[in-house]
Amino acid sequence: MQDPEFREEYKTEYKDFALSELLLALMDGDDKSVRKLEKEVGSLI
């Protein structure tokens, strides 16, 4: 990912994806790690 524009777009899209997965996990009551998803989102900000 050498293209800065692509990298920023990727970070934004992945952050949105991780947030949606977090919300789905909370709604479904999954055993997914909420903290792990939160760390992934936080590392992209």
Biopython code that builds the backbone (N, CA, C, O; Angstrom):
import numpy as np
from Bio.PDB.StructureBuilder import StructureBuilder

atoms = [
    (1, "MET", "N", (0.838, -1.184, 0.000)),
    (1, "MET", "CA", (0.000, 0.000, 0.000)),
    (1, "MET", "C", (0.881, 1.245, 0.000)),
    (1, "MET", "O", (1.036, 1.913, 1.023)),
    (2, "GLN", "N", (1.431, 1.533, -1.114)),
    (2, "GLN", "CA", (2.305, 2.687, -1.215)),
    (2, "GLN", "C", (1.546, 3.947, -1.598)),
    (2, "GLN", "O", (2.024, 5.056, -1.360)),
    (3, "ASP", "N", (0.385, 3.790, -2.180)),
    (3, "ASP", "CA", (-0.422, 4.941, -2.596)),
    (3, "ASP", "C", (-1.136, 5.517, -1.367)),
    (3, "ASP", "O", (-1.989, 4.842, -0.790)),
    (4, "PRO", "N", (-0.810, 6.742, -0.954)),
    (4, "PRO", "CA", (-1.417, 7.333, 0.247)),
    (4, "PRO", "C", (-2.942, 7.438, 0.171)),
    (4, "PRO", "O", (-3.628, 7.227, 1.171)),
    (5, "GLU", "N", (-3.469, 7.760, -1.002)),
    (5, "GLU", "CA", (-4.925, 7.871, -1.135)),
    (5, "GLU", "C", (-5.592, 6.517, -0.931)),
    (5, "GLU", "O", (-6.620, 6.416, -0.261)),
    (6, "PHE", "N", (-5.001, 5.478, -1.513)),
    (6, "PHE", "CA", (-5.545, 4.133, -1.349)),
    (6, "PHE", "C", (-5.478, 3.703, 0.107)),
    (6, "PHE", "O", (-6.422, 3.108, 0.626)),
    (7, "ARG", "N", (-4.361, 4.004, 0.771)),
    (7, "ARG", "CA", (-4.185, 3.614, 2.168)),
    (7, "ARG", "C", (-5.253, 4.269, 3.052)),
    (7, "ARG", "O", (-5.837, 3.609, 3.912)),
    (8, "GLU", "N", (-5.503, 5.551, 2.843)),
    (8, "GLU", "CA", (-6.518, 6.254, 3.631)),
    (8, "GLU", "C", (-7.915, 5.695, 3.361)),
    (8, "GLU", "O", (-8.711, 5.528, 4.284)),
    (9, "GLU", "N", (-8.204, 5.410, 2.104)),
    (9, "GLU", "CA", (-9.502, 4.814, 1.749)),
    (9, "GLU", "C", (-9.651, 3.442, 2.415)),
    (9, "GLU", "O", (-10.711, 3.108, 2.946)),
    (10, "TYR", "N", (-8.574, 2.659, 2.378)),
    (10, "TYR", "CA", (-8.588, 1.334, 2.992)),
    (10, "TYR", "C", (-8.840, 1.435, 4.488)),
    (10, "TYR", "O", (-9.664, 0.700, 5.033)),
    (11, "LYS", "N", (-8.131, 2.344, 5.156)),
    (11, "LYS", "CA", (-8.315, 2.516, 6.600)),
    (11, "LYS", "C", (-9.753, 2.884, 6.929)),
    (11, "LYS", "O", (-10.342, 2.340, 7.862)),
    (12, "THR", "N", (-10.313, 3.805, 6.165)),
    (12, "THR", "CA", (-11.695, 4.234, 6.398)),
    (12, "THR", "C", (-12.667, 3.085, 6.192)),
    (12, "THR", "O", (-13.552, 2.854, 7.015)),
    (13, "GLU", "N", (-12.498, 2.367, 5.091)),
    (13, "GLU", "CA", (-13.395, 1.246, 4.795)),
    (13, "GLU", "C", (-13.259, 0.143, 5.841)),
    (13, "GLU", "O", (-14.262, -0.430, 6.266)),
    (14, "TYR", "N", (-12.030, -0.159, 6.260)),
    (14, "TYR", "CA", (-11.834, -1.218, 7.239)),
    (14, "TYR", "C", (-12.397, -0.812, 8.595)),
    (14, "TYR", "O", (-12.956, -1.641, 9.313)),
    (15, "LYS", "N", (-12.252, 0.454, 8.942)),
    (15, "LYS", "CA", (-12.809, 0.946, 10.205)),
    (15, "LYS", "C", (-14.329, 0.790, 10.193)),
    (15, "LYS", "O", (-14.920, 0.356, 11.182)),
    (16, "ASP", "N", (-14.955, 1.144, 9.078)),
    (16, "ASP", "CA", (-16.404, 0.983, 8.959)),
    (16, "ASP", "C", (-16.803, -0.486, 9.057)),
    (16, "ASP", "O", (-17.791, -0.826, 9.708)),
    (17, "PHE", "N", (-16.026, -1.356, 8.406)),
    (17, "PHE", "CA", (-16.300, -2.785, 8.445)),
    (17, "PHE", "C", (-16.184, -3.326, 9.874)),
    (17, "PHE", "O", (-17.062, -4.047, 10.347)),
    (18, "ALA", "N", (-15.093, -2.969, 10.551)),
    (18, "ALA", "CA", (-14.889, -3.459, 11.917)),
    (18, "ALA", "C", (-15.986, -2.962, 12.847)),
    (18, "ALA", "O", (-16.437, -3.698, 13.725)),
    (19, "LEU", "N", (-16.416, -1.724, 12.663)),
    (19, "LEU", "CA", (-17.490, -1.181, 13.485)),
    (19, "LEU", "C", (-18.794, -1.930, 13.226)),
    (19, "LEU", "O", (-19.531, -2.236, 14.164)),
    (20, "SER", "N", (-19.081, -2.225, 11.962)),
    (20, "SER", "CA", (-20.314, -2.955, 11.659)),
    (20, "SER", "C", (-20.246, -4.367, 12.235)),
    (20, "SER", "O", (-21.253, -4.883, 12.719)),
    (21, "GLU", "N", (-19.069, -4.999, 12.189)),
    (21, "GLU", "CA", (-18.914, -6.330, 12.792)),
    (21, "GLU", "C", (-19.113, -6.272, 14.297)),
    (21, "GLU", "O", (-19.718, -7.171, 14.879)),
    (22, "LEU", "N", (-18.609, -5.224, 14.928)),
    (22, "LEU", "CA", (-18.792, -5.040, 16.366)),
    (22, "LEU", "C", (-20.270, -4.938, 16.708)),
    (22, "LEU", "O", (-20.746, -5.589, 17.638)),
    (23, "LEU", "N", (-20.991, -4.120, 15.956)),
    (23, "LEU", "CA", (-22.425, -3.954, 16.211)),
    (23, "LEU", "C", (-23.185, -5.255, 15.978)),
    (23, "LEU", "O", (-24.075, -5.600, 16.755)),
    (24, "LEU", "N", (-22.841, -5.975, 14.918)),
    (24, "LEU", "CA", (-23.499, -7.257, 14.655)),
    (24, "LEU", "C", (-23.215, -8.263, 15.766)),
    (24, "LEU", "O", (-24.108, -9.003, 16.178)),
    (25, "ALA", "N", (-21.986, -8.292, 16.247)),
    (25, "ALA", "CA", (-21.629, -9.210, 17.329)),
    (25, "ALA", "C", (-22.415, -8.877, 18.593)),
    (25, "ALA", "O", (-22.879, -9.770, 19.302)),
    (26, "LEU", "N", (-22.557, -7.592, 18.863)),
    (26, "LEU", "CA", (-23.319, -7.195, 20.050)),
    (26, "LEU", "C", (-24.790, -7.558, 19.910)),
    (26, "LEU", "O", (-25.422, -7.997, 20.871)),
    (27, "MET", "N", (-25.332, -7.376, 18.716)),
    (27, "MET", "CA", (-26.743, -7.686, 18.504)),
    (27, "MET", "C", (-27.002, -9.186, 18.525)),
    (27, "MET", "O", (-28.053, -9.627, 18.991)),
    (28, "ASP", "N", (-26.051, -9.974, 18.023)),
    (28, "ASP", "CA", (-26.237, -11.422, 17.960)),
    (28, "ASP", "C", (-25.855, -12.118, 19.250)),
    (28, "ASP", "O", (-26.202, -13.281, 19.454)),
    (29, "GLY", "N", (-25.141, -11.418, 20.128)),
    (29, "GLY", "CA", (-24.690, -12.044, 21.362)),
    (29, "GLY", "C", (-23.608, -13.079, 21.094)),
    (29, "GLY", "O", (-23.498, -14.064, 21.824)),
    (30, "ASP", "N", (-22.806, -12.864, 20.050)),
    (30, "ASP", "CA", (-21.729, -13.787, 19.697)),
    (30, "ASP", "C", (-20.666, -13.827, 20.786)),
    (30, "ASP", "O", (-20.632, -12.997, 21.695)),
    (31, "ASP", "N", (-19.816, -14.813, 20.658)),
    (31, "ASP", "CA", (-18.662, -14.900, 21.548)),
    (31, "ASP", "C", (-17.455, -14.205, 20.935)),
    (31, "ASP", "O", (-16.322, -14.423, 21.366)),
    (32, "LYS", "N", (-17.697, -13.366, 19.926)),
    (32, "LYS", "CA", (-16.605, -12.618, 19.315)),
    (32, "LYS", "C", (-16.052, -11.636, 20.337)),
    (32, "LYS", "O", (-16.789, -11.101, 21.166)),
    (33, "SER", "N", (-14.762, -11.410, 20.268)),
    (33, "SER", "CA", (-14.115, -10.503, 21.196)),
    (33, "SER", "C", (-14.405, -9.057, 20.813)),
    (33, "SER", "O", (-13.918, -8.558, 19.798)),
    (34, "VAL", "N", (-15.193, -8.404, 21.628)),
    (34, "VAL", "CA", (-15.512, -7.003, 21.398)),
    (34, "VAL", "C", (-14.251, -6.160, 21.556)),
    (34, "VAL", "O", (-14.044, -5.197, 20.817)),
    (35, "ARG", "N", (-13.416, -6.522, 22.512)),
    (35, "ARG", "CA", (-12.180, -5.770, 22.727)),
    (35, "ARG", "C", (-11.241, -5.876, 21.532)),
    (35, "ARG", "O", (-10.584, -4.901, 21.165)),
    (36, "LYS", "N", (-11.176, -7.058, 20.927)),
    (36, "LYS", "CA", (-10.309, -7.228, 19.760)),
    (36, "LYS", "C", (-10.793, -6.350, 18.607)),
    (36, "LYS", "O", (-9.986, -5.683, 17.959)),
    (37, "LEU", "N", (-12.089, -6.343, 18.349)),
    (37, "LEU", "CA", (-12.624, -5.500, 17.289)),
    (37, "LEU", "C", (-12.406, -4.024, 17.602)),
    (37, "LEU", "O", (-12.098, -3.232, 16.711)),
    (38, "GLU", "N", (-12.566, -3.658, 18.867)),
    (38, "GLU", "CA", (-12.369, -2.262, 19.266)),
    (38, "GLU", "C", (-10.925, -1.840, 19.068)),
    (38, "GLU", "O", (-10.657, -0.715, 18.648)),
    (39, "LYS", "N", (-9.983, -2.745, 19.370)),
    (39, "LYS", "CA", (-8.569, -2.434, 19.163)),
    (39, "LYS", "C", (-8.261, -2.266, 17.689)),
    (39, "LYS", "O", (-7.477, -1.393, 17.317)),
    (40, "GLU", "N", (-8.870, -3.092, 16.838)),
    (40, "GLU", "CA", (-8.653, -2.976, 15.406)),
    (40, "GLU", "C", (-9.171, -1.642, 14.889)),
    (40, "GLU", "O", (-8.519, -0.994, 14.069)),
    (41, "VAL", "N", (-10.314, -1.240, 15.355)),
    (41, "VAL", "CA", (-10.865, 0.052, 14.927)),
    (41, "VAL", "C", (-9.983, 1.176, 15.452)),
    (41, "VAL", "O", (-9.674, 2.111, 14.713)),
    (42, "GLY", "N", (-9.577, 1.102, 16.700)),
    (42, "GLY", "CA", (-8.751, 2.152, 17.299)),
    (42, "GLY", "C", (-7.399, 2.297, 16.648)),
    (42, "GLY", "O", (-6.865, 3.404, 16.577)),
    (43, "SER", "N", (-6.831, 1.207, 16.171)),
    (43, "SER", "CA", (-5.507, 1.277, 15.550)),
    (43, "SER", "C", (-5.553, 1.936, 14.172)),
    (43, "SER", "O", (-4.513, 2.322, 13.637)),
    (44, "LEU", "N", (-6.731, 2.067, 13.603)),
    (44, "LEU", "CA", (-6.853, 2.656, 12.274)),
    (44, "LEU", "C", (-7.193, 4.135, 12.304)),
    (44, "LEU", "O", (-7.186, 4.808, 11.274)),
    (45, "ILE", "N", (-7.486, 4.625, 13.479)),
    (45, "ILE", "CA", (-7.885, 6.044, 13.581)),
    (45, "ILE", "C", (-6.674, 6.933, 13.533)),
    (45, "ILE", "O", (-6.802, 8.155, 13.605)),
]
sb = StructureBuilder()
sb.init_structure("model")
sb.init_model(0)
sb.init_chain("A")
sb.init_seg("    ")
for serial, (resi, resn, name, xyz) in enumerate(atoms, 1):
    if name == "N":
        sb.init_residue(resn, " ", resi, " ")
    sb.init_atom(name, np.array(xyz, "f"), 0.0, 1.0, " ", f" {name:<3s}", serial, name[0])
structure = sb.get_structure()
